[in-house]
Amino acid sequence: MKCALVAGVLLPLAAASVHAQPALVPAGGAESSSPIEVVKRDVDLEASADGRSWKLEEVRYRPLTTTGVEALQKFDLSFTQGYERLSVRAYTLKKNGQRIDIPQDTMLQGRGNSTQPGFEDTMNLTVVFPSLEIGDQAVLITKSEQLVPWFPDVFAFTQAFPLQVAVKEANFAFTSQGRDGDFRIDVKGVQADAPLSAGGKTRRAWHFRNDTTRIPDPEAVEELVDRPHVAISTVRSWSDMAALYVQVFKDRTEVTPEITKLADELTTGEKDKRAQARKLYDWVSSHIRYVNIVLGAGGFIPHKASDVLKNGYGDCKDHVMLLEALLAAKGIKSSPVLIRAAEKTYKLPPVPSPYVFDHLISYIPDFQLFLDSTAQYAQFGVLPASDAGKEVVIVSSGKTARTPAVTAANSSMSATSAVTVNADGSADTETKFLATGAMAVEMRGFMAALPPDRDDNYFRAALGPGSSGKFQRGQPETLSDSYEFSARYHTSHLANIPGPGALPAAMAYKPFSLGLLAAQNLPPSRQDDYVCASGTYSDDVTVTLPSATTVTTVPDNKTVTALGAVLDIKYENPMPNIVRQRAMLKLDRPPVCLAQDYAKVRPGLSSIMSVLFAQTLYK
């Protein structure tokens, strides 16, 4: 999770909560063929329009494989003291009917989800099923109460049901206290009972069963609206929801004398407001250490900007508060922006909820710029790919918007290589790289994360046994509009010299694959809308073979198009032993490509792959 504004997430192994409740899902995650099944899940939820709620849940999981046993052996739960109350019972039900209770004193407890002061307001509980075997059932019974709402007079909850896991029986009941019209409800893919009203309460129940599992397509989006769910909220609109956060963030961005002094120092001699904003953003991005907050009240309430400045660290909300205060000190207005960055979600769900977001970024309306200072290597005005093309809520105005998508015009990566093939078939290469936009963000992070003493290992893994290399990293910490770096590396086996032979399709290293960018996994068909890559990528390689070697055949120049994708590839043979290949791939596609268009685009993508595998022959 990028920077938790919520305590729950949409999780694949079970019906999951987007409300601030413990995520009752086993550690380990899902795999391509489901290792578990849900034998039965009963959820009984009651809520008041003032935001208080009571939930009783019993779930029975059955492991189907050894992987399933491992996944179900440990459950991690969390709650926030003072806001929530949680009680847990658990037992293993053996295949022969024997029940083995999990003693309360064996449930491990701890405090806090961060070692940083001020971020330790949660209680953690771990339940272990040590005697679980294939065919047994892991039974978890929880009673949770929201004693103090995260937002006054607000209740919101989403129960999502999985398609990739068999669910034999799932029942979800919701009882609303007070006026039934206070609760907005959106449902999909479930069977509903008729509502019952009595004594000032209304009870609704829904049922779900999934005998036929379906694994999502590669790169499939994860939109809530597309999956079976029950979503409930007392929030009437996204504008009303933004108003909740306005109150939470109030008084967090006070412009203190210390903040004014820093803003003036950072912008000394600079009169242009946009240039001032860039300097302030660069400072926050590089000087305020990012600390991820996962659960608890700290997931919603930021620290004051003055405290963030004093501490020198904070989570996404803290970054936004400090940047807003620094900008305000120079008369530049900005606003927090609510976004869900962690998953492949690009649309807001149908029912407004303050709990669907996992990240906070900034927006400067005068420049129409979105900024993410927690993305340490993102230059001013550029968002990392995880933030791009997402539907968001601008807190100050209450309006919804969409962040700029990655396009061929605003993100690029080029590799220019000179390859010298030696008499033994090995090769020595120098490659220069230039990245802009979202690719520059990714490459800065990659170069900064790779320890310099691991370069040889990296090139050996990329180029094969006996290979070695060294990156010249440039200045990844400098947030300029482009990022340049280079590499010198030795490939132990590139060509069969003296030949005859063929040069490989990939004649030099590059940190991207034109084929994967264009075609991704290239499945035979698609049922789900999917995430598409965009940008401009070029690979310019000049190969010099030993003087006694002659290039006999070079592939034809070709231009291949598919929907939103153009590959242009050219070859030159200026001397008998020299060949140059120049390939440029332009991808201008929406962040989400439609499954209904895939049958039309797939032949073109397949042609792109074929052209990329053409080889140069020599003897």
Backbone torsions as a table, in degrees:
resi	resn	phi	psi	omega
1	MET	NA	134.0	-173.2
2	LYS	-63.6	-58.4	178.6
3	CYS	-160.1	101.2	-163.5
4	ALA	-65.3	116.4	165.2
5	LEU	-97.7	-2.6	-179.4
6	VAL	-133.7	161.6	179.0
7	ALA	-101.9	-6.9	178.7
8	GLY	-126.8	157.9	179.9
9	VAL	-138.1	162.1	173.7
10	LEU	-77.0	119.5	-174.4
11	LEU	-122.8	147.2	-168.0
12	PRO	-80.5	-23.6	-170.8
13	LEU	-85.2	-10.4	-176.9
14	ALA	-160.1	166.1	171.1
15	ALA	-58.8	128.3	-170.0
16	ALA	-126.0	159.5	-175.4
17	SER	-103.3	137.3	169.2
18	VAL	-97.3	-6.9	176.3
19	HIS	-77.9	164.2	-177.6
20	ALA	-76.4	73.9	178.8
21	GLN	-132.1	161.8	175.9
22	PRO	-58.5	139.0	178.0
23	ALA	-85.1	101.8	-173.4
24	LEU	-86.9	71.0	-177.2
25	VAL	-135.0	135.6	-177.6
26	PRO	-66.2	148.3	175.3
27	ALA	-68.0	150.6	175.3
28	GLY	122.4	-38.2	175.5
29	GLY	81.7	172.8	-177.3
30	ALA	-88.0	163.5	175.2
31	GLU	-133.8	179.4	-170.9
32	SER	-60.9	-39.7	172.6
33	SER	-112.1	124.9	-168.6
34	SER	-60.6	126.0	179.5
35	PRO	-85.6	-4.1	-178.6
36	ILE	-138.5	168.5	168.1
37	GLU	-137.4	153.7	175.8
38	VAL	-94.8	110.8	-180.0
39	VAL	-70.9	-45.6	178.7
40	LYS	-159.6	142.9	175.5
41	ARG	-140.1	119.9	177.4
42	ASP	-117.7	124.5	177.4
43	VAL	-124.8	126.2	177.0
44	ASP	-122.6	110.2	-173.4
45	LEU	-119.0	132.8	174.2
46	GLU	-127.1	139.4	-176.1
47	ALA	-144.4	151.5	173.0
48	SER	-107.1	151.8	-179.7
49	ALA	-64.9	-13.1	177.7
50	ASP	-82.0	-0.1	174.2
51	GLY	103.8	-11.0	177.1
52	ARG	-76.7	148.6	-178.7
53	SER	-152.4	158.9	179.3
54	TRP	-136.3	129.8	-175.9
55	LYS	-135.4	128.0	173.0
56	LEU	-114.1	126.0	-175.2
57	GLU	-135.5	132.8	173.3
58	GLU	-127.0	125.4	-179.6
59	VAL	-131.0	137.1	179.6
60	ARG	-119.5	113.7	177.5
61	TYR	-102.5	144.0	174.1
62	ARG	-122.4	121.1	175.5
63	PRO	-74.8	135.4	-179.3
64	LEU	-105.1	-15.5	-179.1
65	THR	-141.2	172.5	175.0
66	THR	-63.2	-33.7	175.5
67	THR	-62.9	-39.0	177.0
68	GLY	-63.9	-39.5	176.7
69	VAL	-59.6	-45.9	179.8
70	GLU	-62.8	-39.8	-178.2
71	ALA	-67.3	-32.3	-175.0
72	LEU	-94.7	-2.6	-176.6
73	GLN	-71.6	-19.3	-176.3
74	LYS	-141.1	128.7	174.1
75	PHE	-115.7	132.9	177.0
76	ASP	-110.4	125.0	179.3
77	LEU	-124.5	152.8	179.1
78	SER	-142.3	150.1	173.5
79	PHE	-152.7	163.5	-176.5
80	THR	-110.4	118.7	179.6
81	GLN	-63.0	140.0	-178.1
82	GLY	90.9	-26.9	177.9
83	TYR	-106.7	-38.9	-174.4
84	GLU	-129.4	159.3	171.4
85	ARG	-131.1	139.5	-176.8
86	LEU	-139.0	132.3	170.5
87	SER	-127.7	146.1	-171.3
88	VAL	-134.9	136.8	166.4
89	ARG	-127.9	145.2	-177.8
90	ALA	-150.5	148.9	174.8
91	TYR	-157.8	159.4	173.4
92	THR	-99.7	129.1	175.2
93	LEU	-104.7	107.8	-177.3
94	LYS	-70.9	162.3	-179.6
95	LYS	-59.4	-30.1	-178.7
96	ASN	-86.5	6.3	178.3
97	GLY	93.8	-6.2	179.1
98	GLN	-68.5	136.2	178.4
99	ARG	-107.0	127.3	178.9
100	ILE	-117.6	106.0	-178.3
101	ASP	-73.1	146.2	174.8
102	ILE	-93.5	111.5	-178.0
103	PRO	-59.9	142.3	-179.6
104	GLN	-59.3	-35.5	-175.8
105	ASP	-75.1	-4.9	175.6
106	THR	-95.8	-5.8	178.3
107	MET	-80.5	115.4	-173.8
108	LEU	-73.2	136.0	-179.8
109	GLN	-123.8	148.0	178.0
110	GLY	-153.8	174.1	-177.4
111	ARG	-125.4	135.8	169.5
112	GLY	86.9	148.7	176.3
113	ASN	-116.7	10.9	177.9
114	SER	-152.2	147.9	177.0
115	THR	-85.4	-4.2	-176.9
116	GLN	-81.4	137.8	178.8
117	PRO	-57.3	138.5	178.6
118	GLY	92.4	-4.8	-176.3
119	PHE	-122.4	30.7	-173.1
120	GLU	-119.5	44.9	-172.7
121	ASP	-96.7	13.2	-179.0
122	THR	-114.3	157.1	173.3
123	MET	-112.3	133.7	-179.4
124	ASN	-107.9	143.4	178.7
125	LEU	-135.8	128.0	179.8
126	THR	-117.2	126.8	178.9
127	VAL	-111.5	126.8	-177.5
128	VAL	-114.9	133.6	175.7
129	PHE	-106.8	87.2	-171.6
130	PRO	-74.7	-22.4	-174.2
131	SER	-103.6	18.9	-175.3
132	LEU	-76.9	135.7	176.9
133	GLU	-132.8	166.6	177.8
134	ILE	-56.3	131.0	179.6
135	GLY	93.0	-17.0	174.5
136	ASP	-73.8	178.5	174.0
137	GLN	-124.8	133.0	170.7
138	ALA	-95.9	117.0	-174.3
139	VAL	-110.9	125.4	-178.5
140	LEU	-125.9	124.0	180.0
141	ILE	-119.9	121.9	-177.9
142	THR	-127.8	144.0	171.4
143	LYS	-123.2	117.4	-177.2
144	SER	-124.9	144.5	-179.8
145	GLU	-130.4	135.1	171.7
146	GLN	-95.0	96.1	-175.3
147	LEU	-73.6	-42.3	178.8
148	VAL	-124.5	119.9	-178.4
149	PRO	-62.9	147.5	175.7
150	TRP	-64.8	-34.4	175.5
151	PHE	-127.0	131.4	-178.6
152	PRO	-57.2	133.5	175.5
153	ASP	59.9	33.6	179.1
154	VAL	-131.1	127.8	170.4
155	PHE	-126.0	134.0	175.3
156	ALA	-151.3	138.5	-177.0
157	PHE	-155.6	141.7	175.2
158	THR	-130.3	128.0	173.9
159	GLN	-108.5	112.3	179.9
160	ALA	-106.7	143.5	-176.3
161	PHE	-115.6	141.5	-174.1
162	PRO	-85.3	150.4	172.1
163	LEU	-103.1	-21.8	-176.1
164	GLN	-90.3	1.5	178.1
165	VAL	-126.4	135.3	176.8
166	ALA	-67.3	130.3	177.2
167	VAL	-123.6	109.7	-177.7
168	LYS	-72.9	-36.7	179.1
169	GLU	-160.2	129.5	175.2
170	ALA	-138.2	128.9	-179.9
171	ASN	-126.8	129.7	179.7
172	PHE	-128.4	118.1	179.5
173	ALA	-115.0	137.5	-179.9
174	PHE	-129.6	125.2	177.3
175	THR	-113.4	121.8	179.4
176	SER	-101.4	134.4	175.9
177	GLN	-93.5	141.3	177.6
178	GLY	85.2	-150.8	-176.1
179	ARG	-69.9	123.9	-179.6
180	ASP	-63.5	-29.3	-178.6
181	GLY	-69.7	-8.7	178.1
182	ASP	-73.9	-14.5	-174.1
183	PHE	-110.8	122.5	172.2
184	ARG	-88.7	134.0	-176.8
185	ILE	-130.6	131.5	176.3
186	ASP	-126.5	130.2	-178.2
187	VAL	-130.6	153.7	175.0
188	LYS	-155.3	135.9	171.2
189	GLY	71.4	21.2	179.3
190	VAL	-130.4	158.6	175.0
191	GLN	-94.5	137.6	-174.6
192	ALA	-114.9	140.5	169.4
193	ASP	-87.8	160.7	175.3
194	ALA	-67.3	137.4	179.9
195	PRO	-67.4	149.2	178.6
196	LEU	-122.4	132.2	-178.6
197	SER	-123.5	134.8	177.6
198	ALA	-168.4	143.2	174.3
199	GLY	59.2	33.9	179.2
200	GLY	77.0	14.1	178.6
201	LYS	-127.8	151.7	174.3
202	THR	-126.5	130.3	-178.2
203	ARG	-114.7	130.2	175.6
204	ARG	-123.3	151.0	178.9
205	ALA	-140.0	143.1	179.0
206	TRP	-132.1	154.3	-176.1
207	HIS	-133.7	144.6	-178.4
208	PHE	-140.2	141.5	175.6
209	ARG	-144.2	139.4	-178.8
210	ASN	-140.3	95.3	179.8
211	ASP	-87.3	-27.0	-178.1
212	THR	-107.9	106.5	-178.7
213	THR	-77.9	151.1	177.3
214	ARG	-139.4	119.0	177.7
215	ILE	-77.4	129.2	178.7
216	PRO	-58.3	150.9	176.7
217	ASP	-61.0	157.1	172.9
218	PRO	-56.2	139.5	179.3
219	GLU	63.3	15.8	-178.4
220	ALA	-62.2	142.3	175.8
221	VAL	-70.9	165.2	-174.8
222	GLU	-124.5	46.5	-177.5
223	GLU	-73.4	132.3	178.7
224	LEU	-59.7	-38.8	-175.6
225	VAL	-61.9	-21.0	-176.4
226	ASP	-90.3	-9.8	-174.2
227	ARG	-113.5	156.7	177.4
228	PRO	-59.1	134.4	-176.1
229	HIS	-164.5	163.5	165.4
230	VAL	-128.6	117.9	-179.1
231	ALA	-117.1	130.5	-175.8
232	ILE	-129.8	139.0	179.7
233	SER	-159.5	145.3	171.2
234	THR	-92.3	-3.4	-180.0
235	VAL	-81.4	128.0	-172.9
236	ARG	-83.3	-31.4	-175.4
237	SER	-152.6	165.2	176.9
238	TRP	-67.5	-28.9	176.3
239	SER	-66.0	-42.1	176.9
240	ASP	-64.0	-38.0	179.4
241	MET	-65.1	-41.1	177.9
242	ALA	-60.3	-36.1	180.0
243	ALA	-62.7	-29.8	176.1
244	LEU	-62.5	-43.9	-178.7
245	TYR	-72.7	-28.4	174.7
246	VAL	-57.7	-42.2	179.2
247	GLN	-68.4	-40.3	179.7
248	VAL	-63.7	-39.6	-175.8
249	PHE	-86.6	-5.2	-177.2
250	LYS	-59.8	137.8	178.0
251	ASP	68.5	8.8	178.0
252	ARG	-88.1	-13.8	-173.6
253	THR	-118.0	33.7	178.7
254	GLU	-60.5	134.6	179.7
255	VAL	-88.4	96.1	-179.1
256	THR	-83.6	166.1	177.3
257	PRO	-56.9	-36.4	179.9
258	GLU	-65.7	-39.2	179.3
259	ILE	-70.0	-41.3	177.4
260	THR	-61.2	-42.9	179.9
261	LYS	-61.9	-45.5	-179.9
262	LEU	-64.2	-43.8	179.9
263	ALA	-60.5	-40.9	179.1
264	ASP	-66.5	-42.0	-179.4
265	GLU	-64.0	-41.5	-176.8
266	LEU	-70.0	-24.5	-176.1
267	THR	-111.9	19.5	-179.1
268	THR	-53.7	127.8	177.1
269	GLY	79.3	-1.8	-177.8
270	GLU	-104.3	118.9	-178.6
271	LYS	-97.8	-28.5	-177.3
272	ASP	-69.8	126.2	-175.2
273	LYS	-64.5	-39.4	179.6
274	ARG	-65.6	-41.4	177.8
275	ALA	-65.3	-36.8	175.6
276	GLN	-62.2	-44.8	-179.7
277	ALA	-60.4	-38.7	-179.9
278	ARG	-64.4	-42.2	-179.0
279	LYS	-65.1	-39.4	179.0
280	LEU	-67.8	-42.2	177.5
281	TYR	-62.0	-46.4	-179.1
282	ASP	-58.7	-39.1	-177.8
283	TRP	-67.9	-47.1	179.5
284	VAL	-61.3	-43.3	-178.4
285	SER	-60.9	-38.6	-173.4
286	SER	-97.0	-16.1	-174.1
287	HIS	-112.8	-18.9	179.5
288	ILE	-101.7	109.2	-176.2
289	ARG	-66.7	135.5	-178.3
290	TYR	-83.8	127.1	176.6
291	VAL	-122.8	120.1	-177.7
292	ASN	-78.8	132.7	176.7
293	ILE	-112.1	132.3	-172.0
294	VAL	-102.8	-50.5	-172.8
295	LEU	-135.9	173.1	171.7
296	GLY	90.1	-175.5	-179.5
297	ALA	-59.9	-30.9	176.9
298	GLY	-63.4	-14.5	176.5
299	GLY	-74.6	-13.5	-178.4
300	PHE	-120.3	-35.3	-170.5
301	ILE	-101.2	116.2	179.0
302	PRO	-78.1	163.1	171.3
303	HIS	-79.7	160.6	176.6
304	LYS	-66.2	147.2	-178.4
305	ALA	-56.2	-38.8	-179.1
306	SER	-65.1	-35.0	178.5
307	ASP	-71.9	-37.3	177.9
308	VAL	-62.8	-42.1	178.4
309	LEU	-63.4	-41.7	-179.7
310	LYS	-66.5	-43.0	-177.2
311	ASN	-73.4	-35.9	-178.2
312	GLY	82.6	11.0	176.9
313	TYR	-152.3	165.8	177.8
314	GLY	173.4	173.6	177.8
315	ASP	-93.4	-166.8	-174.7
316	CYS	-61.9	-41.2	-179.3
317	LYS	-63.1	-40.0	-179.7
318	ASP	-66.0	-40.8	175.6
319	HIS	-57.0	-46.8	-177.0
320	VAL	-65.0	-40.8	179.9
321	MET	-62.6	-45.5	-178.9
322	LEU	-66.8	-43.4	179.5
323	LEU	-63.4	-40.4	178.8
324	GLU	-61.8	-40.9	179.6
325	ALA	-67.0	-42.3	178.6
326	LEU	-63.4	-42.8	178.1
327	LEU	-64.0	-42.6	179.8
328	ALA	-61.6	-33.0	178.1
329	ALA	-62.3	-23.0	177.7
330	LYS	-106.1	14.8	177.1
331	GLY	75.2	24.0	-179.3
332	ILE	-110.2	120.3	-179.0
333	LYS	-81.3	143.0	175.2
334	SER	-146.3	168.8	-178.7
335	SER	-142.1	144.6	168.6
336	PRO	-66.0	151.9	179.4
337	VAL	-131.8	126.7	179.0
338	LEU	-88.7	131.4	-174.7
339	ILE	-148.0	151.6	170.6
340	ARG	-108.1	107.4	-172.2
341	ALA	-102.3	-24.4	-168.0
342	ALA	-72.1	-37.6	-175.6
343	GLU	-103.9	177.1	177.5
344	LYS	-84.1	60.1	179.3
345	THR	-115.6	130.1	-175.8
346	TYR	-123.3	-11.8	-178.4
347	LYS	-117.9	147.4	171.7
348	LEU	-71.5	145.3	179.7
349	PRO	-70.0	166.3	-174.3
350	PRO	-69.7	-26.5	-179.5
351	VAL	-110.4	122.8	-179.0
352	PRO	-61.6	137.7	177.6
353	SER	-152.5	137.7	176.8
354	PRO	-75.5	-4.4	-173.5
355	TYR	-101.3	5.7	-177.2
356	VAL	-89.8	-6.2	-174.9
357	PHE	-98.1	149.2	178.4
358	ASP	-126.4	7.7	-174.3
359	HIS	-157.1	155.9	177.5
360	LEU	-131.9	129.9	176.5
361	ILE	-127.2	-174.8	-175.2
362	SER	-117.4	156.7	176.5
363	TYR	-139.2	131.1	175.4
364	ILE	-108.6	104.0	-173.8
365	PRO	-63.0	-35.6	-178.4
366	ASP	-61.2	-30.0	-179.4
367	PHE	-107.5	-2.9	-176.4
368	GLN	51.6	48.7	-176.5
369	LEU	-118.1	131.6	169.4
370	PHE	-97.1	139.2	-177.1
371	LEU	-133.4	144.7	175.6
372	ASP	-131.9	94.0	-176.1
373	SER	-75.5	-12.5	175.5
374	THR	-78.0	-18.4	173.9
375	ALA	-80.3	88.1	-166.3
376	GLN	-51.7	-29.7	-174.1
377	TYR	-108.7	17.8	178.2
378	ALA	-90.3	123.2	178.2
379	GLN	-72.5	160.7	-176.5
380	PHE	-54.5	127.3	177.8
381	GLY	84.5	2.0	179.9
382	VAL	-119.5	131.6	177.5
383	LEU	-99.9	147.4	171.3
384	PRO	-64.4	159.2	-175.1
385	ALA	-57.8	-31.8	-178.3
386	SER	-65.8	-21.4	179.2
387	ASP	-96.7	-11.8	-168.2
388	ALA	-82.2	140.9	175.1
389	GLY	71.8	19.1	-176.0
390	LYS	-98.0	143.0	172.8
391	GLU	-78.4	130.5	-171.1
392	VAL	-135.1	171.8	174.6
393	VAL	-120.7	123.3	176.6
394	ILE	-85.8	115.2	-168.6
395	VAL	-63.1	-45.8	-172.6
396	SER	-64.6	-35.2	-177.8
397	SER	-99.2	-19.3	-175.7
398	GLY	76.4	5.9	-177.7
399	LYS	-88.7	150.3	171.5
400	THR	-89.7	152.3	-179.9
401	ALA	-153.4	177.6	175.8
402	ARG	-127.8	130.8	178.8
403	THR	-68.6	154.5	179.9
404	PRO	-59.5	136.7	178.3
405	ALA	-83.5	158.7	171.3
406	VAL	-72.4	131.7	-179.6
407	THR	-133.2	171.5	176.7
408	ALA	-64.9	-25.0	-177.4
409	ALA	-84.3	-27.7	-173.0
410	ASN	-110.4	0.7	178.7
411	SER	-145.2	129.7	-177.6
412	SER	-149.6	161.1	176.1
413	MET	-150.1	125.2	178.5
414	SER	-124.8	145.6	175.9
415	ALA	-129.2	124.8	178.3
416	THR	-120.1	117.9	-170.4
417	SER	-124.3	140.9	170.7
418	ALA	-116.6	114.1	-175.0
419	VAL	-110.3	125.8	174.9
420	THR	-112.4	115.5	-179.8
421	VAL	-88.9	129.0	-177.7
422	ASN	-87.9	169.8	-175.7
423	ALA	-63.8	-22.6	179.4
424	ASP	-94.0	7.6	178.7
425	GLY	89.6	-6.1	174.1
426	SER	-78.0	173.2	-177.9
427	ALA	-146.0	146.7	173.6
428	ASP	-118.1	131.3	-170.1
429	THR	-135.1	144.2	167.3
430	GLU	-120.7	128.6	179.8
431	THR	-125.9	132.2	175.3
432	LYS	-108.1	135.1	-176.7
433	PHE	-117.4	144.3	175.2
434	LEU	-138.1	123.3	-178.1
435	ALA	-125.2	144.1	175.5
436	THR	-131.8	164.1	174.7
437	GLY	61.3	-142.4	-177.1
438	ALA	-62.0	-30.1	177.6
439	MET	-67.1	-33.8	176.7
440	ALA	-65.6	-38.3	177.0
441	VAL	-60.3	-47.5	-177.8
442	GLU	-64.9	-42.8	-176.8
443	MET	-71.1	-37.6	175.2
444	ARG	-59.8	-46.0	179.6
445	GLY	-62.9	-39.8	179.4
446	PHE	-64.2	-46.8	-178.6
447	MET	-67.1	-37.8	-179.9
448	ALA	-70.5	-30.3	-176.4
449	ALA	-82.7	-24.3	-177.1
450	LEU	-82.3	113.4	179.7
451	PRO	-60.9	135.9	-178.1
452	PRO	-56.5	-31.8	-178.7
453	ASP	-78.7	1.2	177.5
454	ARG	-106.6	7.1	-178.2
455	ASP	-59.0	-45.3	-180.0
456	ASP	-58.3	-44.7	178.7
457	ASN	-60.9	-40.2	-179.4
458	TYR	-63.0	-48.3	-178.3
459	PHE	-68.8	-32.2	176.6
460	ARG	-63.9	-40.5	178.3
461	ALA	-69.0	-34.2	-176.8
462	ALA	-81.1	-34.0	-170.8
463	LEU	-113.0	-10.8	176.4
464	GLY	112.1	169.0	-178.6
465	PRO	-55.0	140.9	178.4
466	GLY	84.1	-6.3	-178.7
467	SER	-84.0	160.3	180.0
468	SER	-156.5	166.7	180.0
469	GLY	-178.9	173.9	-179.0
470	LYS	-148.5	130.3	174.3
471	PHE	-87.9	141.8	164.6
472	GLN	-102.6	107.5	-164.1
473	ARG	-79.6	-9.2	-176.5
474	GLY	64.9	-135.7	-177.9
475	GLN	-128.7	77.1	-178.4
476	PRO	-62.9	-24.0	-178.7
477	GLU	-78.9	-13.6	178.8
478	THR	-86.9	119.5	-173.1
479	LEU	-90.7	61.2	177.2
480	SER	-82.0	175.1	-176.5
481	ASP	-67.7	-23.8	178.3
482	SER	-135.3	163.7	-179.5
483	TYR	-131.2	124.6	179.2
484	GLU	-113.5	137.4	172.0
485	PHE	-152.3	172.2	-176.0
486	SER	-149.4	174.4	-179.9
487	ALA	-151.9	144.3	168.5
488	ARG	-119.8	129.4	-174.7
489	TYR	-150.6	156.1	-179.5
490	HIS	-115.1	126.5	176.7
491	THR	-104.8	121.6	-172.0
492	SER	-72.3	-28.9	-178.2
493	HIS	-141.4	97.6	178.9
494	LEU	-111.6	-35.8	-174.5
495	ALA	-140.9	157.5	176.3
496	ASN	-95.2	93.4	-177.9
497	ILE	-104.8	131.4	18.9
498	PRO	-88.6	4.6	176.5
499	GLY	97.9	-175.2	0.1
500	PRO	-69.8	164.1	-179.1
501	GLY	-172.2	-174.4	-180.0
502	ALA	-135.6	135.9	174.4
503	LEU	-71.3	143.5	-179.8
504	PRO	-65.9	157.0	179.8
505	ALA	-59.8	-38.9	175.8
506	ALA	-98.9	98.5	-173.6
507	MET	-87.6	-13.2	179.2
508	ALA	-146.9	158.5	179.9
509	TYR	-73.1	143.0	168.1
510	LYS	-152.1	147.5	-176.3
511	PRO	-83.4	32.1	175.5
512	PHE	-154.2	160.2	177.3
513	SER	-121.5	118.5	179.2
514	LEU	-59.9	-38.3	-179.6
515	GLY	-66.5	-45.9	179.7
516	LEU	-67.0	-36.3	178.0
517	LEU	-63.5	-42.8	-176.9
518	ALA	-77.4	-51.9	-170.1
519	ALA	-101.3	-13.6	-176.7
520	GLN	53.3	-130.0	-177.5
521	ASN	-83.2	-11.7	178.7
522	LEU	47.9	55.7	176.8
523	PRO	-67.3	159.8	-179.3
524	PRO	-60.0	-35.1	179.1
525	SER	-153.0	169.7	178.5
526	ARG	-136.2	139.9	172.6
527	GLN	-105.2	-22.2	-175.0
528	ASP	-111.1	144.7	167.4
529	ASP	-60.3	151.0	-170.8
530	TYR	-141.2	159.0	-178.6
531	VAL	-78.2	131.9	-179.8
532	CYS	-113.4	140.7	175.3
533	ALA	-83.8	147.6	174.1
534	SER	-136.1	168.4	-178.5
535	GLY	132.2	174.7	176.3
536	THR	-114.1	126.7	-175.7
537	TYR	-129.8	130.2	-179.8
538	SER	-132.0	146.0	-179.1
539	ASP	-135.7	110.6	-177.1
540	ASP	-116.8	110.3	-173.5
541	VAL	-124.7	126.7	172.5
542	THR	-113.3	121.9	-176.8
543	VAL	-111.9	125.7	175.5
544	THR	-109.9	114.5	178.9
545	LEU	-86.7	164.9	175.5
546	PRO	-54.0	149.6	-172.0
547	SER	-58.5	-28.1	-179.1
548	ALA	-82.7	-3.7	-177.5
549	THR	-97.2	141.2	-178.1
550	THR	-122.2	132.4	173.6
551	VAL	-75.5	123.9	-176.5
552	THR	-100.3	-32.0	-176.7
553	THR	-146.6	132.3	171.5
554	VAL	-118.5	146.9	179.0
555	PRO	-62.9	160.8	177.9
556	ASP	-72.6	148.8	170.6
557	ASN	-67.2	137.4	-178.1
558	LYS	-145.9	151.1	170.1
559	THR	-125.8	123.5	-177.6
560	VAL	-123.4	135.5	-179.5
561	THR	-123.4	146.9	169.0
562	ALA	-137.7	173.6	-177.0
563	LEU	-57.8	110.1	179.0
564	GLY	78.3	7.2	-178.2
565	ALA	-134.2	133.2	177.0
566	VAL	-134.5	122.6	173.8
567	LEU	-110.5	124.9	175.6
568	ASP	-119.9	120.7	-176.2
569	ILE	-131.4	131.9	-175.9
570	LYS	-131.9	150.0	178.9
571	TYR	-128.3	143.9	174.4
572	GLU	-131.3	148.9	178.8
573	ASN	-132.2	70.6	-171.6
574	PRO	-67.2	-27.5	177.4
575	MET	-138.2	159.5	-175.3
576	PRO	-54.7	-31.6	-176.0
577	ASN	-109.0	15.2	-178.8
578	ILE	-125.7	134.8	175.2
579	VAL	-134.6	142.3	178.1
580	ARG	-124.8	131.6	177.1
581	GLN	-119.1	127.2	177.2
582	ARG	-122.6	116.3	-179.5
583	ALA	-121.6	133.5	175.9
584	MET	-130.7	128.9	178.8
585	LEU	-118.0	121.1	176.1
586	LYS	-111.2	122.4	179.6
587	LEU	-118.0	112.2	177.4
588	ASP	-123.8	82.4	-175.6
589	ARG	-126.2	155.5	174.9
590	PRO	-65.3	159.1	179.2
591	PRO	-57.7	-31.2	179.1
592	VAL	-119.8	119.2	175.7
593	CYS	-92.8	147.3	-173.7
594	LEU	-88.8	136.7	178.1
595	ALA	-60.3	-33.4	-177.4
596	GLN	-66.8	-18.7	179.1
597	ASP	-94.3	-8.1	-170.0
598	TYR	-64.9	-39.5	-179.8
599	ALA	-60.2	-32.8	179.7
600	LYS	-76.1	-34.9	-174.0
601	VAL	-88.3	-23.1	-173.2
602	ARG	-59.0	-43.1	178.9
603	PRO	-58.5	-39.0	177.8
604	GLY	-66.4	-39.6	177.3
605	LEU	-64.9	-39.3	177.5
606	SER	-63.8	-38.5	177.4
607	SER	-64.2	-39.1	176.7
608	ILE	-59.4	-44.8	178.7
609	MET	-60.4	-43.6	-178.7
610	SER	-62.3	-44.3	-179.0
611	VAL	-62.8	-37.2	-179.0
612	LEU	-68.0	-19.6	-179.8
613	PHE	-93.7	4.3	176.1
614	ALA	-63.9	145.4	-173.8
615	GLN	-124.1	152.5	174.4
616	THR	-93.5	130.1	-179.1
617	LEU	-100.4	148.9	179.9
618	TYR	-147.7	165.3	174.1
619	LYS	-148.0	NA	NA
